[in-house]
Amino acid sequence: MSLFERFEDAFMPNYGVPPIALARGEGSRVWDVEGREYLDFIAGIATSSLGHAHPALVEAVTRQVSTIAHTSNLFLHEPEVLLAERLRALLNAPARVFFANSGTEANEAAYKLALKYGRREGRTYFVAAENGFHGRTIGALSLTGKAAIREPFGPFPVDVRFVPYGDADALKEAVTGDCVAVFLEPTQGEAGVVPPPDGYFEAAREICDSTGALLVADEIQSAIGRTGHWFAHQADGVTPDILTLAKGLGGGLPIGACVGFGEIGGLFAKGDHGSTFGGNPVSCAAALAVLDNVDLAHVREVSARLRAGLEAVRHPLLKGVRGRGLWLGAVLREPRSAQLQQAAARAGFLVNALQPDAVRIAPPLVVTAEEVDAFVTAFPAIVEEAAK
């Protein structure tokens, strides 16, 4: 049996069978089991911040796993404290941190933290955005505005009211003194890398301030330098009440974080929430290596180069490019993203058909100018092949 057949035989069918089996990686390049080389412009869904086999990440993980690999939450260890302190310093605001293993777990923690606030204040419902994505566990799925993945698993434990993303007037109408919290992504990731209109997050902050609702910023994909800032909300000059992180924080190792600002950071009492693996020493060591080696100036430089190159491509199929930093969506005029993903792979590039008419482009943050140029040079032929 081939590796693909063995996968299909052994695994639940929720993923289908992926078309490529990867064997190893180095920098922004990966090789499949047949030895074919690709430039990786997916980065594990905006997760492999330092690319593959980065020496600093390898050294940090090796050192930590050879020292102590796991403690549970019954004991503390220095890497988790260092990481929490580092995040607070980068946020430059009074905050407290809870570590989990993934984005959906970070959002579960945020959901519970907000729920505790809401029950204390007698508030009854949440607001989130249509087409927003916050995870697949039941609490996070309650807040996810994608009907196709949400509705088969309802009813849900709380009242969540969905509004069009980017519509400040609709948000203002939906948020009253009974609203617990507003969950928003600074840019909607799974919807197709959709940034909001200018001023939207500032308006959301004002609406929450005026009603007493909490503002929760889901930065699972957008944080840790992905947009050219440590956190995307910093570019808007807005501080949320709760922030959630994952993906790029661990550079490929599983970690998530829920950050509560000010009074909200102290709401959980002992025993209110927990995780056996959350804040694992190895994942924390990896995250510290990521924070030590992400170069925001480099991200801004190569992302501007990538965007300019893609925006210069003219083709009837290509409608435009949107997004921020090294987190872009190539938007198509027809639902041919799957064909574009396949054409890119044949040309030696990995991209992600995110929506029928949108392709996610999110290379590692260490991608070089030469690698960006190689992708931009190949892109017109990739689009042409997808259009056929």
Contacts in CASP RR format, 6 or more apart in sequence:
PFRMAT RR
TARGET T0000
AUTHOR 0000-0000-0000
METHOD contacts of the structure
MODEL  1
MSLFERFEDAFMPNYGVPPIALARGEGSRVWDVEGREYLDFIAGIATSSL
GHAHPALVEAVTRQVSTIAHTSNLFLHEPEVLLAERLRALLNAPARVFFA
NSGTEANEAAYKLALKYGRREGRTYFVAAENGFHGRTIGALSLTGKAAIR
EPFGPFPVDVRFVPYGDADALKEAVTGDCVAVFLEPTQGEAGVVPPPDGY
FEAAREICDSTGALLVADEIQSAIGRTGHWFAHQADGVTPDILTLAKGLG
GGLPIGACVGFGEIGGLFAKGDHGSTFGGNPVSCAAALAVLDNVDLAHVR
EVSARLRAGLEAVRHPLLKGVRGRGLWLGAVLREPRSAQLQQAAARAGFL
VNALQPDAVRIAPPLVVTAEEVDAFVTAFPAIVEEAAK
1 9 0 8 1.000
3 21 0 8 1.000
3 33 0 8 1.000
4 17 0 8 1.000
4 21 0 8 1.000
7 17 0 8 1.000
7 18 0 8 1.000
7 21 0 8 1.000
8 16 0 8 1.000
8 17 0 8 1.000
19 342 0 8 1.000
19 345 0 8 1.000
20 32 0 8 1.000
20 38 0 8 1.000
20 345 0 8 1.000
20 350 0 8 1.000
21 32 0 8 1.000
21 33 0 8 1.000
22 30 0 8 1.000
22 31 0 8 1.000
22 32 0 8 1.000
22 33 0 8 1.000
23 31 0 8 1.000
23 32 0 8 1.000
23 33 0 8 1.000
23 35 0 8 1.000
24 30 0 8 1.000
24 31 0 8 1.000
24 52 0 8 1.000
24 53 0 8 1.000
25 31 0 8 1.000
25 40 0 8 1.000
25 51 0 8 1.000
25 52 0 8 1.000
25 53 0 8 1.000
26 52 0 8 1.000
26 53 0 8 1.000
27 50 0 8 1.000
27 51 0 8 1.000
27 52 0 8 1.000
27 53 0 8 1.000
27 54 0 8 1.000
27 364 0 8 1.000
27 366 0 8 1.000
28 39 0 8 1.000
28 40 0 8 1.000
28 41 0 8 1.000
28 51 0 8 1.000
28 52 0 8 1.000
28 363 0 8 1.000
28 364 0 8 1.000
28 366 0 8 1.000
28 367 0 8 1.000
28 368 0 8 1.000
28 371 0 8 1.000
29 37 0 8 1.000
29 38 0 8 1.000
29 39 0 8 1.000
29 40 0 8 1.000
29 52 0 8 1.000
30 37 0 8 1.000
30 38 0 8 1.000
30 40 0 8 1.000
30 52 0 8 1.000
30 350 0 8 1.000
31 37 0 8 1.000
31 38 0 8 1.000
32 38 0 8 1.000
36 348 0 8 1.000
37 348 0 8 1.000
38 345 0 8 1.000
38 348 0 8 1.000
38 349 0 8 1.000
38 350 0 8 1.000
39 348 0 8 1.000
39 349 0 8 1.000
39 350 0 8 1.000
39 363 0 8 1.000
39 371 0 8 1.000
39 374 0 8 1.000
39 375 0 8 1.000
40 48 0 8 1.000
40 51 0 8 1.000
40 52 0 8 1.000
40 350 0 8 1.000
40 363 0 8 1.000
40 364 0 8 1.000
41 344 0 8 1.000
41 349 0 8 1.000
41 350 0 8 1.000
41 351 0 8 1.000
41 361 0 8 1.000
41 362 0 8 1.000
41 363 0 8 1.000
41 367 0 8 1.000
41 375 0 8 1.000
42 350 0 8 1.000
42 351 0 8 1.000
42 352 0 8 1.000
42 360 0 8 1.000
42 362 0 8 1.000
42 363 0 8 1.000
43 49 0 8 1.000
43 51 0 8 1.000
43 362 0 8 1.000
43 363 0 8 1.000
43 364 0 8 1.000
43 365 0 8 1.000
44 252 0 8 1.000
45 221 0 8 1.000
45 247 0 8 1.000
45 352 0 8 1.000
45 360 0 8 1.000
45 362 0 8 1.000
46 221 0 8 1.000
46 226 0 8 1.000
46 247 0 8 1.000
46 248 0 8 1.000
46 327 0 8 1.000
46 360 0 8 1.000
46 362 0 8 1.000
47 247 0 8 1.000
47 248 0 8 1.000
47 250 0 8 1.000
47 251 0 8 1.000
47 252 0 8 1.000
48 248 0 8 1.000
48 251 0 8 1.000
48 252 0 8 1.000
48 364 0 8 1.000
49 224 0 8 1.000
49 225 0 8 1.000
49 226 0 8 1.000
49 248 0 8 1.000
49 249 0 8 1.000
49 250 0 8 1.000
49 251 0 8 1.000
49 252 0 8 1.000
49 290 0 8 1.000
49 294 0 8 1.000
49 364 0 8 1.000
49 365 0 8 1.000
49 366 0 8 1.000
50 56 0 8 1.000
50 57 0 8 1.000
50 251 0 8 1.000
50 289 0 8 1.000
50 290 0 8 1.000
50 293 0 8 1.000
50 294 0 8 1.000
50 364 0 8 1.000
50 365 0 8 1.000
50 366 0 8 1.000
51 251 0 8 1.000
51 364 0 8 1.000
51 365 0 8 1.000
51 366 0 8 1.000
52 364 0 8 1.000
54 289 0 8 1.000
54 293 0 8 1.000
54 366 0 8 1.000
56 289 0 8 1.000
56 292 0 8 1.000
56 293 0 8 1.000
57 251 0 8 1.000
57 286 0 8 1.000
57 289 0 8 1.000
57 290 0 8 1.000
57 293 0 8 1.000
59 289 0 8 1.000
60 285 0 8 1.000
60 286 0 8 1.000
60 288 0 8 1.000
60 289 0 8 1.000
61 253 0 8 1.000
61 282 0 8 1.000
61 285 0 8 1.000
61 286 0 8 1.000
61 289 0 8 1.000
63 285 0 8 1.000
64 79 0 8 1.000
64 281 0 8 1.000
64 282 0 8 1.000
64 284 0 8 1.000
64 285 0 8 1.000
64 286 0 8 1.000
65 282 0 8 1.000
67 281 0 8 1.000
68 77 0 8 1.000
68 281 0 8 1.000
69 280 0 8 1.000
69 281 0 8 1.000
69 282 0 8 1.000
70 277 0 8 1.000
70 280 0 8 1.000
70 281 0 8 1.000
70 282 0 8 1.000
71 77 0 8 1.000
71 281 0 8 1.000
72 276 0 8 1.000
73 274 0 8 1.000
73 275 0 8 1.000
73 276 0 8 1.000
73 278 0 8 1.000
77 281 0 8 1.000
77 284 0 8 1.000
79 281 0 8 1.000
79 284 0 8 1.000
79 285 0 8 1.000
79 288 0 8 1.000
80 99 0 8 1.000
80 279 0 8 1.000
80 281 0 8 1.000
80 284 0 8 1.000
82 284 0 8 1.000
82 288 0 8 1.000
83 97 0 8 1.000
83 99 0 8 1.000
83 279 0 8 1.000
83 284 0 8 1.000
83 287 0 8 1.000
83 288 0 8 1.000
83 291 0 8 1.000
84 96 0 8 1.000
84 97 0 8 1.000
84 99 0 8 1.000
86 288 0 8 1.000
86 291 0 8 1.000
87 95 0 8 1.000
87 97 0 8 1.000
87 245 0 8 1.000
87 257 0 8 1.000
87 259 0 8 1.000
88 94 0 8 1.000
88 95 0 8 1.000
88 97 0 8 1.000
90 230 0 8 1.000
90 231 0 8 1.000
90 291 0 8 1.000
91 230 0 8 1.000
91 231 0 8 1.000
91 239 0 8 1.000
91 243 0 8 1.000
91 259 0 8 1.000
91 261 0 8 1.000
93 239 0 8 1.000
93 261 0 8 1.000
93 262 0 8 1.000
94 261 0 8 1.000
94 262 0 8 1.000
95 243 0 8 1.000
95 259 0 8 1.000
95 260 0 8 1.000
95 261 0 8 1.000
95 262 0 8 1.000
95 265 0 8 1.000
96 259 0 8 1.000
96 260 0 8 1.000
96 262 0 8 1.000
96 265 0 8 1.000
96 266 0 8 1.000
97 257 0 8 1.000
97 258 0 8 1.000
97 259 0 8 1.000
97 260 0 8 1.000
98 109 0 8 1.000
98 257 0 8 1.000
98 258 0 8 1.000
98 259 0 8 1.000
98 268 0 8 1.000
98 273 0 8 1.000
98 274 0 8 1.000
99 255 0 8 1.000
99 256 0 8 1.000
99 257 0 8 1.000
99 275 0 8 1.000
99 278 0 8 1.000
99 279 0 8 1.000
99 284 0 8 1.000
100 106 0 8 1.000
100 108 0 8 1.000
100 109 0 8 1.000
100 246 0 8 1.000
100 255 0 8 1.000
100 256 0 8 1.000
100 257 0 8 1.000
100 258 0 8 1.000
100 275 0 8 1.000
100 278 0 8 1.000
100 279 0 8 1.000
101 254 0 8 1.000
101 255 0 8 1.000
101 256 0 8 1.000
101 275 0 8 1.000
101 277 0 8 1.000
101 278 0 8 1.000
101 280 0 8 1.000
101 283 0 8 1.000
102 246 0 8 1.000
102 254 0 8 1.000
102 255 0 8 1.000
102 256 0 8 1.000
103 135 0 8 1.000
103 140 0 8 1.000
103 220 0 8 1.000
103 244 0 8 1.000
103 245 0 8 1.000
103 246 0 8 1.000
103 247 0 8 1.000
103 256 0 8 1.000
104 134 0 8 1.000
104 135 0 8 1.000
104 136 0 8 1.000
104 137 0 8 1.000
104 140 0 8 1.000
105 137 0 8 1.000
105 246 0 8 1.000
105 256 0 8 1.000
105 275 0 8 1.000
105 278 0 8 1.000
106 220 0 8 1.000
106 244 0 8 1.000
106 245 0 8 1.000
106 246 0 8 1.000
106 256 0 8 1.000
106 257 0 8 1.000
106 258 0 8 1.000
107 134 0 8 1.000
107 135 0 8 1.000
107 139 0 8 1.000
107 140 0 8 1.000
107 143 0 8 1.000
107 183 0 8 1.000
107 218 0 8 1.000
107 220 0 8 1.000
107 244 0 8 1.000
107 258 0 8 1.000
108 137 0 8 1.000
108 139 0 8 1.000
108 140 0 8 1.000
109 244 0 8 1.000
109 258 0 8 1.000
109 273 0 8 1.000
110 183 0 8 1.000
110 216 0 8 1.000
110 218 0 8 1.000
110 242 0 8 1.000
110 244 0 8 1.000
110 258 0 8 1.000
111 139 0 8 1.000
111 140 0 8 1.000
111 142 0 8 1.000
111 143 0 8 1.000
112 268 0 8 1.000
112 272 0 8 1.000
112 273 0 8 1.000
113 242 0 8 1.000
113 258 0 8 1.000
113 260 0 8 1.000
113 264 0 8 1.000
113 265 0 8 1.000
113 267 0 8 1.000
113 268 0 8 1.000
113 273 0 8 1.000
114 126 0 8 1.000
114 180 0 8 1.000
114 181 0 8 1.000
114 214 0 8 1.000
114 216 0 8 1.000
114 242 0 8 1.000
115 158 0 8 1.000
115 180 0 8 1.000
116 267 0 8 1.000
116 268 0 8 1.000
116 272 0 8 1.000
117 123 0 8 1.000
117 180 0 8 1.000
117 181 0 8 1.000
117 214 0 8 1.000
117 264 0 8 1.000
117 267 0 8 1.000
118 180 0 8 1.000
118 181 0 8 1.000
121 180 0 8 1.000
121 212 0 8 1.000
122 178 0 8 1.000
123 177 0 8 1.000
123 178 0 8 1.000
123 179 0 8 1.000
123 180 0 8 1.000
123 213 0 8 1.000
124 159 0 8 1.000
124 178 0 8 1.000
124 180 0 8 1.000
125 158 0 8 1.000
125 159 0 8 1.000
125 160 0 8 1.000
125 161 0 8 1.000
125 178 0 8 1.000
125 179 0 8 1.000
125 180 0 8 1.000
126 142 0 8 1.000
126 143 0 8 1.000
126 158 0 8 1.000
126 159 0 8 1.000
126 160 0 8 1.000
126 161 0 8 1.000
126 179 0 8 1.000
126 180 0 8 1.000
126 181 0 8 1.000
126 182 0 8 1.000
126 183 0 8 1.000
127 160 0 8 1.000
127 161 0 8 1.000
127 162 0 8 1.000
127 163 0 8 1.000
127 171 0 8 1.000
127 174 0 8 1.000
127 175 0 8 1.000
127 179 0 8 1.000
127 181 0 8 1.000
127 182 0 8 1.000
127 183 0 8 1.000
127 213 0 8 1.000
128 134 0 8 1.000
128 143 0 8 1.000
128 144 0 8 1.000
128 145 0 8 1.000
128 160 0 8 1.000
128 161 0 8 1.000
128 162 0 8 1.000
128 163 0 8 1.000
128 182 0 8 1.000
128 183 0 8 1.000
128 184 0 8 1.000
129 145 0 8 1.000
129 162 0 8 1.000
129 163 0 8 1.000
129 164 0 8 1.000
129 165 0 8 1.000
129 166 0 8 1.000
129 183 0 8 1.000
129 184 0 8 1.000
129 185 0 8 1.000
129 188 0 8 1.000
130 145 0 8 1.000
130 162 0 8 1.000
130 163 0 8 1.000
130 164 0 8 1.000
130 165 0 8 1.000
131 145 0 8 1.000
131 146 0 8 1.000
131 165 0 8 1.000
131 188 0 8 1.000
131 190 0 8 1.000
131 191 0 8 1.000
131 194 0 8 1.000
132 144 0 8 1.000
132 145 0 8 1.000
132 146 0 8 1.000
132 165 0 8 1.000
132 185 0 8 1.000
132 188 0 8 1.000
132 189 0 8 1.000
132 190 0 8 1.000
132 191 0 8 1.000
133 144 0 8 1.000
133 145 0 8 1.000
133 146 0 8 1.000
133 185 0 8 1.000
133 188 0 8 1.000
133 189 0 8 1.000
133 190 0 8 1.000
133 191 0 8 1.000
134 140 0 8 1.000
134 141 0 8 1.000
134 143 0 8 1.000
134 144 0 8 1.000
134 183 0 8 1.000
134 185 0 8 1.000
134 218 0 8 1.000
134 220 0 8 1.000
135 141 0 8 1.000
135 144 0 8 1.000
136 144 0 8 1.000
136 149 0 8 1.000
138 153 0 8 1.000
138 156 0 8 1.000
138 157 0 8 1.000
139 156 0 8 1.000
139 157 0 8 1.000
139 158 0 8 1.000
141 149 0 8 1.000
141 150 0 8 1.000
141 153 0 8 1.000
141 156 0 8 1.000
142 150 0 8 1.000
142 156 0 8 1.000
142 157 0 8 1.000
142 158 0 8 1.000
142 160 0 8 1.000
143 160 0 8 1.000
143 183 0 8 1.000
144 150 0 8 1.000
145 162 0 8 1.000
146 190 0 8 1.000
146 191 0 8 1.000
161 174 0 8 1.000
163 170 0 8 1.000
163 171 0 8 1.000
163 173 0 8 1.000
163 174 0 8 1.000
164 170 0 8 1.000
165 184 0 8 1.000
165 188 0 8 1.000
165 191 0 8 1.000
165 194 0 8 1.000
165 196 0 8 1.000
166 196 0 8 1.000
166 197 0 8 1.000
166 200 0 8 1.000
168 197 0 8 1.000
168 199 0 8 1.000
168 200 0 8 1.000
168 203 0 8 1.000
168 204 0 8 1.000
168 207 0 8 1.000
171 182 0 8 1.000
171 203 0 8 1.000
171 204 0 8 1.000
171 207 0 8 1.000
172 203 0 8 1.000
172 207 0 8 1.000
175 182 0 8 1.000
175 207 0 8 1.000
175 208 0 8 1.000
175 211 0 8 1.000
175 213 0 8 1.000
176 211 0 8 1.000
177 211 0 8 1.000
177 212 0 8 1.000
177 213 0 8 1.000
179 211 0 8 1.000
179 212 0 8 1.000
179 213 0 8 1.000
180 213 0 8 1.000
180 214 0 8 1.000
181 208 0 8 1.000
181 213 0 8 1.000
181 214 0 8 1.000
181 215 0 8 1.000
181 216 0 8 1.000
181 241 0 8 1.000
181 242 0 8 1.000
182 204 0 8 1.000
182 207 0 8 1.000
182 208 0 8 1.000
182 213 0 8 1.000
182 214 0 8 1.000
182 215 0 8 1.000
182 216 0 8 1.000
183 216 0 8 1.000
183 218 0 8 1.000
184 201 0 8 1.000
184 204 0 8 1.000
184 215 0 8 1.000
184 216 0 8 1.000
184 217 0 8 1.000
184 218 0 8 1.000
185 217 0 8 1.000
185 218 0 8 1.000
185 219 0 8 1.000
185 220 0 8 1.000
185 221 0 8 1.000
185 222 0 8 1.000
186 195 0 8 1.000
186 196 0 8 1.000
186 201 0 8 1.000
186 217 0 8 1.000
186 219 0 8 1.000
186 222 0 8 1.000
186 227 0 8 1.000
186 232 0 8 1.000
186 233 0 8 1.000
186 236 0 8 1.000
187 193 0 8 1.000
187 194 0 8 1.000
187 195 0 8 1.000
187 196 0 8 1.000
187 221 0 8 1.000
187 222 0 8 1.000
187 227 0 8 1.000
187 232 0 8 1.000
187 323 0 8 1.000
187 324 0 8 1.000
187 327 0 8 1.000
188 194 0 8 1.000
188 195 0 8 1.000
189 221 0 8 1.000
189 222 0 8 1.000
189 327 0 8 1.000
189 354 0 8 1.000
189 360 0 8 1.000
190 354 0 8 1.000
191 355 0 8 1.000
192 329 0 8 1.000
192 354 0 8 1.000
192 355 0 8 1.000
192 358 0 8 1.000
192 360 0 8 1.000
193 322 0 8 1.000
193 323 0 8 1.000
193 327 0 8 1.000
193 328 0 8 1.000
193 329 0 8 1.000
193 354 0 8 1.000
193 358 0 8 1.000
193 360 0 8 1.000
194 322 0 8 1.000
194 323 0 8 1.000
195 322 0 8 1.000
195 323 0 8 1.000
195 324 0 8 1.000
199 236 0 8 1.000
201 217 0 8 1.000
201 233 0 8 1.000
201 236 0 8 1.000
201 237 0 8 1.000
201 238 0 8 1.000
202 236 0 8 1.000
202 237 0 8 1.000
202 238 0 8 1.000
204 215 0 8 1.000
204 238 0 8 1.000
205 215 0 8 1.000
205 238 0 8 1.000
205 239 0 8 1.000
205 240 0 8 1.000
207 213 0 8 1.000
208 214 0 8 1.000
208 215 0 8 1.000
208 241 0 8 1.000
214 240 0 8 1.000
214 241 0 8 1.000
214 242 0 8 1.000
214 264 0 8 1.000
215 238 0 8 1.000
215 240 0 8 1.000
215 241 0 8 1.000
215 242 0 8 1.000
216 240 0 8 1.000
216 241 0 8 1.000
216 242 0 8 1.000
216 243 0 8 1.000
216 244 0 8 1.000
217 231 0 8 1.000
217 232 0 8 1.000
217 233 0 8 1.000
217 238 0 8 1.000
217 240 0 8 1.000
217 242 0 8 1.000
217 243 0 8 1.000
217 244 0 8 1.000
218 244 0 8 1.000
219 231 0 8 1.000
219 232 0 8 1.000
219 233 0 8 1.000
219 243 0 8 1.000
219 244 0 8 1.000
219 245 0 8 1.000
220 244 0 8 1.000
220 245 0 8 1.000
220 246 0 8 1.000
220 247 0 8 1.000
221 247 0 8 1.000
221 327 0 8 1.000
222 231 0 8 1.000
222 232 0 8 1.000
222 324 0 8 1.000
222 327 0 8 1.000
223 230 0 8 1.000
223 231 0 8 1.000
223 232 0 8 1.000
223 243 0 8 1.000
223 245 0 8 1.000
223 247 0 8 1.000
223 248 0 8 1.000
223 249 0 8 1.000
224 230 0 8 1.000
224 231 0 8 1.000
224 245 0 8 1.000
224 247 0 8 1.000
224 248 0 8 1.000
224 249 0 8 1.000
224 290 0 8 1.000
224 291 0 8 1.000
224 294 0 8 1.000
225 231 0 8 1.000
225 294 0 8 1.000
225 296 0 8 1.000
225 299 0 8 1.000
225 365 0 8 1.000
226 232 0 8 1.000
226 248 0 8 1.000
226 299 0 8 1.000
226 324 0 8 1.000
226 325 0 8 1.000
226 326 0 8 1.000
226 327 0 8 1.000
226 362 0 8 1.000
226 365 0 8 1.000
227 235 0 8 1.000
227 324 0 8 1.000
227 325 0 8 1.000
227 326 0 8 1.000
227 327 0 8 1.000
228 296 0 8 1.000
228 299 0 8 1.000
228 300 0 8 1.000
228 303 0 8 1.000
228 324 0 8 1.000
228 325 0 8 1.000
228 326 0 8 1.000
229 235 0 8 1.000
229 296 0 8 1.000
230 296 0 8 1.000
231 243 0 8 1.000
232 324 0 8 1.000
233 239 0 8 1.000
233 240 0 8 1.000
233 243 0 8 1.000
235 324 0 8 1.000
239 261 0 8 1.000
240 261 0 8 1.000
241 260 0 8 1.000
241 261 0 8 1.000
241 262 0 8 1.000
241 264 0 8 1.000
242 258 0 8 1.000
242 259 0 8 1.000
242 260 0 8 1.000
242 261 0 8 1.000
242 264 0 8 1.000
243 257 0 8 1.000
243 258 0 8 1.000
243 259 0 8 1.000
243 260 0 8 1.000
243 261 0 8 1.000
244 256 0 8 1.000
244 257 0 8 1.000
244 258 0 8 1.000
244 259 0 8 1.000
245 256 0 8 1.000
245 257 0 8 1.000
245 258 0 8 1.000
245 259 0 8 1.000
246 255 0 8 1.000
246 256 0 8 1.000
246 257 0 8 1.000
248 290 0 8 1.000
249 255 0 8 1.000
249 256 0 8 1.000
249 257 0 8 1.000
249 287 0 8 1.000
249 290 0 8 1.000
250 283 0 8 1.000
250 286 0 8 1.000
250 287 0 8 1.000
250 290 0 8 1.000
251 286 0 8 1.000
251 287 0 8 1.000
251 290 0 8 1.000
252 286 0 8 1.000
253 282 0 8 1.000
253 283 0 8 1.000
253 286 0 8 1.000
253 287 0 8 1.000
254 277 0 8 1.000
254 280 0 8 1.000
254 283 0 8 1.000
255 278 0 8 1.000
255 279 0 8 1.000
255 280 0 8 1.000
255 283 0 8 1.000
255 284 0 8 1.000
255 286 0 8 1.000
255 287 0 8 1.000
256 278 0 8 1.000
259 265 0 8 1.000
260 266 0 8 1.000
293 366 0 8 1.000
294 365 0 8 1.000
295 365 0 8 1.000
295 366 0 8 1.000
298 365 0 8 1.000
298 366 0 8 1.000
299 325 0 8 1.000
299 326 0 8 1.000
299 365 0 8 1.000
300 325 0 8 1.000
301 369 0 8 1.000
302 326 0 8 1.000
302 367 0 8 1.000
302 368 0 8 1.000
302 369 0 8 1.000
302 372 0 8 1.000
303 325 0 8 1.000
303 326 0 8 1.000
305 369 0 8 1.000
305 372 0 8 1.000
305 373 0 8 1.000
305 376 0 8 1.000
306 326 0 8 1.000
306 328 0 8 1.000
306 361 0 8 1.000
306 363 0 8 1.000
306 372 0 8 1.000
306 375 0 8 1.000
306 376 0 8 1.000
307 321 0 8 1.000
307 325 0 8 1.000
307 328 0 8 1.000
309 376 0 8 1.000
310 320 0 8 1.000
310 321 0 8 1.000
310 328 0 8 1.000
310 330 0 8 1.000
310 361 0 8 1.000
310 376 0 8 1.000
310 379 0 8 1.000
311 320 0 8 1.000
311 321 0 8 1.000
312 376 0 8 1.000
313 376 0 8 1.000
313 379 0 8 1.000
313 380 0 8 1.000
313 383 0 8 1.000
315 380 0 8 1.000
315 383 0 8 1.000
315 384 0 8 1.000
315 387 0 8 1.000
316 333 0 8 1.000
316 387 0 8 1.000
317 332 0 8 1.000
317 333 0 8 1.000
317 334 0 8 1.000
317 336 0 8 1.000
317 383 0 8 1.000
317 386 0 8 1.000
317 387 0 8 1.000
318 330 0 8 1.000
318 331 0 8 1.000
318 332 0 8 1.000
318 333 0 8 1.000
318 383 0 8 1.000
319 331 0 8 1.000
319 332 0 8 1.000
319 333 0 8 1.000
319 357 0 8 1.000
320 330 0 8 1.000
320 331 0 8 1.000
321 328 0 8 1.000
321 329 0 8 1.000
321 330 0 8 1.000
321 331 0 8 1.000
322 328 0 8 1.000
322 329 0 8 1.000
322 331 0 8 1.000
323 329 0 8 1.000
326 362 0 8 1.000
326 363 0 8 1.000
326 365 0 8 1.000
326 367 0 8 1.000
327 360 0 8 1.000
327 361 0 8 1.000
327 362 0 8 1.000
328 360 0 8 1.000
328 361 0 8 1.000
328 362 0 8 1.000
329 354 0 8 1.000
329 358 0 8 1.000
329 359 0 8 1.000
329 360 0 8 1.000
329 361 0 8 1.000
330 340 0 8 1.000
330 351 0 8 1.000
330 358 0 8 1.000
330 359 0 8 1.000
330 361 0 8 1.000
331 357 0 8 1.000
331 358 0 8 1.000
332 340 0 8 1.000
332 357 0 8 1.000
332 358 0 8 1.000
332 359 0 8 1.000
332 386 0 8 1.000
333 357 0 8 1.000
334 357 0 8 1.000
334 387 0 8 1.000
335 356 0 8 1.000
335 357 0 8 1.000
336 356 0 8 1.000
336 357 0 8 1.000
336 386 0 8 1.000
336 387 0 8 1.000
337 353 0 8 1.000
337 354 0 8 1.000
337 355 0 8 1.000
337 356 0 8 1.000
337 357 0 8 1.000
337 358 0 8 1.000
337 359 0 8 1.000
338 353 0 8 1.000
338 356 0 8 1.000
339 385 0 8 1.000
339 386 0 8 1.000
339 387 0 8 1.000
340 351 0 8 1.000
340 353 0 8 1.000
340 359 0 8 1.000
340 382 0 8 1.000
340 383 0 8 1.000
340 386 0 8 1.000
341 351 0 8 1.000
341 352 0 8 1.000
341 353 0 8 1.000
341 359 0 8 1.000
342 386 0 8 1.000
343 382 0 8 1.000
343 383 0 8 1.000
343 385 0 8 1.000
343 386 0 8 1.000
344 350 0 8 1.000
344 351 0 8 1.000
344 359 0 8 1.000
344 378 0 8 1.000
344 382 0 8 1.000
346 385 0 8 1.000
347 378 0 8 1.000
347 381 0 8 1.000
347 382 0 8 1.000
347 385 0 8 1.000
348 378 0 8 1.000
349 375 0 8 1.000
349 378 0 8 1.000
349 382 0 8 1.000
351 359 0 8 1.000
351 360 0 8 1.000
351 361 0 8 1.000
352 359 0 8 1.000
352 360 0 8 1.000
352 361 0 8 1.000
352 362 0 8 1.000
353 359 0 8 1.000
354 360 0 8 1.000
363 371 0 8 1.000
363 372 0 8 1.000
363 375 0 8 1.000
END
